[in-house]
Amino acid sequence: MKVKSIFAIVSCFITLALGSCNDDLNPIGGSIQPPSDTISVITDTVGVKARTVSMRDSVYARTINGVLGKYEDDLFGTIKSDYLCQYYFPEGGKFLDNLLQIDSVQFVIDFNTFSGDTLAPMGLSVYKVATDLPQNFYTNINPAKYIGDKPKLLASEAYTISGAKRLANSTINQREIIADLGVPFGMEIYNAWKNKTFTDNASFNKFFKGTYVTTNFGSGSLIRVLYTSIDIYYKYNDVLGNHDQTKDTIRTSLFSLTVTPEVMQLNSIKNKNPEELFTEGTGASYMKTPAGVYTEVVFPIKQIKANMASRNIKTINTALFSMKGYTEKESTGKYELGRPTTLLLINKDSVDVFFSGRQLYNGKTTIIGERNKTNNIYNFSNIASLINAYKDMNLDEDPTFAIIPVEIAYTVDANNSKILTGVFNYLQPSTSIIRNDEKNMRLELIYSKF
């Protein structure tokens, strides 16, 4: 038989296999082939166990994008988020000569993504950090340890999302929340710079250790912070700076300190998760970000291995796994949180080292699933490489995998091709309910053998 004919027959059988689903091993076809050339395509469907697990407010979150606010949900409970941050003093940063006066000093939060009630009144508080911030990028950090027993309040302001200032030239619907830090604060920064108390970023962060940014009242909204900055507006005398260089001119300028990747931002996130989320046997499991709950699954590797041995099958060609959203139970209210769009499937024992080591998913043992908005299904496509890898291990028990909402970062190369650069815990507020009953939580396998 010609090779092309064999491939045509195999393709046909695989198409038929994908269209059928049974709980038992089923050989498909083979009767039209010579005995010496027989190829059997076999399908198998096995159940997958799933449950909800708490993240215990502890996920690795090294980022300059904080989450600020408080949100309460009838089903998913409460999310409260704030952050500690340092500020970057750029190389060559300076005030211009002949400073006359400082006009104003502003604490500025820029954001373009938010969740909740845009009219909910919230209160912003900015405290001075009193002790050095640690190299700890986990969201269960306790800010009280770093602002001292008598915290110094630098600024406070009431705000709503709808009332936040819109930036006229922004293409991403950017808004600002602004609080007054006061002229004396700006003079303290200026005098320290003039006296060379700080000359670079390291010495600046010893002089000014950072801020703790939190909300002091209100509930109903969460914002994802794009940038945090301290802006000092001042006047200076531009010597002989008029149009014909004959007279001095008073001009205005800006000295800005911003949170950047070169300094630390530590997100503190607290979740109050109702016990109902962890009740098993309800036909549902849950996901909640940031740092809330996730779904954990157990693939029946030992059962798969035994099924294959009984039929003398060596390799799995296709392993299809998806998770179906429980659309009927998911909230559709006016202020509902969004759905996570991308999930990471990873062995639960590898989660911490994956994120803290800034690893990238490989499509074999760490696999990405994307949400189809039309049918509310997260599809992980073919995970045969993962199942085959664990099948070949001598396991005492079936492995457990975490399914965690993530954010994927890419860059574009000279050929306009996307290059994967990072996988991060998803810090935007989101929730999802997954069907985990026997009918919907399963793994569909396709084998072939001569």
N, C-alpha and C positions, 0 to 999 in steps of 0.2 A: 504494500500500500504506500502511496506517495505521502511524503511528509505534509504537504499542503492539505491533503484530504484528512489526515489525522487531526491537524489543527482545526480544520473546519468542524469536524465532529465534536471535538472537545469544547469548542466555543459554543456550539449549539447546546451541549449538555449543561455547561455552566449557566447558560441563559435560563434553561429549564429549572436548574437547581435554585437560582435566585428567585424564581417565581413561586417556589414551593416552600413550605415550612412544616416540619414534623418533629415530634418529640423523640422519634426513634431513628437509628441509623438506617438510611435507605440507599441502596445502590441504584444508580440511574443508567440505563442504556447498556451498551456492550454487546447486545444480542446480534447486531448487524455486522460485528467485526470478526475477523478470523481469530481463533483461540489464541494464536501466538501474538496478536496485536491488541488484545482487549485492554481498554482503559475504562476503569470504573470511576464515576463521579459520585461522591457520597455526601449527603448532608446530615447535619446533626444540630439540634437545638438544645441548649442547656440553660438552666436558670441561673441568675446572678443575684446574690444577696446584696441589699443596699440599706444603709441607715444614715441618720443624721448625726454628725459629730461636731462638738464645739471647738472653735479655734482658740478658745480661752484668751481672747484679746491679744494673742501673741503671734504675729506674723512679721516676717522680715520686710521692711519697707524703707529702703534707702532711696530717697526721692526728694526733689525740691517742691513737689506738689502736695500740699497738705490738705486735710479735710477739716472744716470748721463748722460747728453748729451742733444742734441736737434735734433728733427726729423720733417720734413715737408712732408705732404701728400696732394696730389691734392684734394682728397675728404674730408679727416678728419681734415685737418688743421695742426696746429703746436703743438708739445709737447716740453716743456722745463722743465728739472728737475735737481735739485741739492739738497744738504743737509747740515745741521748743525749737528755736533756730538761732544760728549765728549769721553774721553779715560779712560779706566779702569786701575787703579794702583793696582796690585794684592797684597794680603796679603803676607808679607815676600819678596816683590819685592825689589831688591837692585842691585847696581853696586858691582862688586867684588873688594876686597881690592887692594891697590897699583896700582890704575889706572895711566897709563903713558900718554896716549893721546886718544882723540876721533878721529877716522879715517874718519867716514862719518855718516851722518844722513839722512835717507830716509823716504819720505812719500810714502806709498805703498797702492794701490788699487788692490785687487784681484777680478776677475770676471770670470764667465764661460758662461754666457748667455748674448746675445746682439741682437740688431735689427738694420737693416739699412745697409749702405755701409761700408764694412770693410776697404776701402781705403780712406774714407772721413777724411781729416785732421781736428783735433779738438785741442783746447787749454785748458789745465787744469790750474786752479788757486786755491790756498789754502790760505785762510785768517784767521787771529787770531780772535777768538770770544772775544769781549770786555766786555760783560755783562752776567750775569747768564742766562742760558737757562731755559725757562719755562717748566712746565709740560703740554705741548700742543702738542699733536701728530696728529694734523690735517694738511693736506697738503697745506693749504692756508696761512701758516705762512710766515711772511715777514722777510727774513734774514737781510735786511739792518738795522733793529732795534737792532741787536745783534753784529754787527761788528763796530759800531761807525761811526762818521762823517768822520773820516780819517782812513779808514781800513788799517790794517797792512798786507801786502802781505808776506806770509811765503815762498811760493814756486810756481813755474809755470813750465809748461812743455807742449810741443806739442806732440800729439800722434795720432796714428791710431789703429784701432782694430787689423788689420793684423800685425802691427809692435809691438804689445804688447808682452812682454816676456812670453813664454810658460814655465810652470813649468814641468820639466822633469819627476818627480815622481807622477804627478797628474793623477788620474783615471777619472777625470771629465773635462778634457780639460781646466784646469785652466790657466789663464793668469794674468800678472801683468802690471800695469802702475806705473812707479816710477818717483818721482820728488825729487830734492835735497833740503833739508831744511837747510843745511849748518852746519858746525862745531860749530859756536857760539850758535846756537839754542840748540844743544846737551849739550854744556857746561853750558848753563843756567839751563837746567833740572838737570844736574849732581850736580851743586853747590847748588841748592835748596834742592836736596835730601841729600847731605852731611851735610848741615846746619840744617837739620830736619825741613825745611819749610813745607814739607808734609811728613806724616808718614803713611797715609792710603788713601783710595780712596776719601773720603769726602774732606780731606784737599788738596789732589792733584787737585781736580776739582775746588777748590777755587783759587789755585795757577795758574793753566792753565785751562781756562774755555772751551776750545775746538777749533774746526776749522769749517770754512764755506768752503765747497768744491763745486766748480762750473766750468763751461766752459766759457772761455773768447772770443773764436771765433770758427767758424765752425758750420756746420749743416749736418746732415745725419746719425748720429748713436746715439744709446742709449745703455748703458750697465747697467746690474743689478749687483750691488756691493755685493760681498760675504763678504769681510772683508776690513776694513780700519785700517791701523796701522802706528805708528811712530817707526822706527827701528834705534837705536843708536849703531853703531859698534865701539868698542874701544879695545885698547891694555892694558894689565895689567901685572905686574911682579908677576909671580908665584914663591914665595920664596922657594928655594931648591926643585924646581919642575921638575928637570930633571930626567932621568931614574933611577939614583942611589941616588937621593936626596942629591947631593953634590953641585949643582949650581942652581942659579936662572934661570928661563926660561921666556921669553916673550911669552905670549899667547894672543889670541883674544877671545872676547866674544860679546854678544848681549844683550842690554837692550831694551825690546819691550813694547810698549803701544798700546792696541787694543780696538776697539769699540766692546763692549759685551752687552748682555741683561741687565747687572747691571747699565749701564749708558744710557744717552739719545741720540737718533738719530732722528732728525726732518727732514722729507722730504718736500721740497718745490717744488710744481709742478704747472706749468702754462700751460693752454691749450687755444689755439685760435681756437674756433669751428665755422666753416662756418654756416651761417644761413640756408643753404640748408638742413642741418641735421634735422632741427626742422619743416620743411614744412610738413604739414599733407596732406593725400590724395594721396601720391605717391606710396603707396603699400609697403613702407619700413620703418623700424625703425632701430636705430643704437645703437651700444655699442663701447666704446673707453676707453681704460685704458692706463696709470693710471689716475684716477681722471678726466675723460673726460665727457662722456655721457653714459646713460644707458636707457634701455627700461622700460616703465611703462605700466602696464596692469590693466584693470578694468574688473573684473568678474561680470556678470549680476546676482547677488545673488537674487535680488528682483524678476526678471523674473523666475528664477529657482524655487523659493519658490512658486510663483503663479502657475506655471505649475504643481508642485507636489500637491498643494492643490486641483487643479481641478480634479485630478485623485486619490485623497485620498492616496497619497504615502508619507511615513514617512521618509525613509532613502535612501540615495544615496549609492549604492554599489561600483561603480567605476566612477571616473572622470578622463578622460585621457586628458592630456594637453602636447603639445609639440610646439616648435618653429622651423620653417624651415628656414635655412639660404638661403639668396638670392645669390646663388652661381654665377649666371651670372653677378651680379654687383660687386662682391667682387674682389679685385685686385689680380692678379696673377703675379705681377711684380717681378723682381729679388730681390728687397729689401723690399718686402712687410712685414708688421707687421704680427705676428702670430694671430691665433684665440684663444680666451679664451676657455678653455676646461670645466670649471665648473661654473655654475650659481647658485645664491641663490635667491629663491622666498620668499619674505617677505613683510609684510604690510609696506607701505612707512613710516608710523608714528613710526615704531619700528626700523628703520635702525640705527639711531645714538646710541641708548642704546644697541643694539645688539653688535655692534663692540666695543664701548667704554667699555661695561661691559664684553667683552670677552666671550660672550655666544656661545653655540654650537647649531647647527641646530637639531631639534627634529623629523623631518620627518612628522610632523602633521600640524603645523602652520608656520614652517620655513622648506622649502623643497629644496633639491639640484637637479639640472638638469645637466646631463652629455652630452657632445657633441659626436655624432657618426661621426667619421671622414669620413666614407664611403659615407653617404648620407647627411652630413652637417645638421643634425637635433639635437636640444637640447631636450632631453626627460625627463620630470618631472614625468613620470610614473603615478601612481594613487594618485591624490590629493583629494580624497573623504573626508578625515578627515578634510582638510582645508575648503572645501565647506560646509560640514555639520556643522562645528563650526560656520561659519559666517551666515549660514542659520538660525540657532537657536537664533541669536541675533536680537534685535529690531532695525534695521538699518534705518536711514532716507535716506541714499543714498548708492549706491553700493560701496564697499571698493576698494581702489586702492593699487596695489602691485608693488614694485620695483623688477626688475630682474637685479641683479648685479653680474658681474664677481668676483669670489672669488678664494682663494687658501686654500686648506684643508691640515691640518697637522695631522699626525698620529704618534703613537709610537707602538712598537711591544712588547707584554707581553711575559712571560715565556713560554706560549703555542704557541708562534708564531702567535698570533692573533692581528690584527690591532685594536688599540684603538684611537678613535677620540680625539684630544687634542686641536684643534684650527681651527677657520674659520677667514680668514683675507681678507681684500680688496686686489684684485689682482693688484700688482704694476708693473708687467711686461708690456711692451708695447704690445697692441693687439687691434684689431678692428674686428667687425662683423656686417654684415647687415642681418636683419631679415625680412622675408615676413610678412606683417601685413594686407594684404587684407582679405576680408570676407571669401574667399575660404580656406585660410591657418591659419588664426588666429581665432581659435574656441575651444570650450570645448565640449567633447563628454561624455555624462552621461549614465550610466546604472543603472536602478532601478529594484527591484523585490518586489513583494507583494503576499500574499496569498489571 
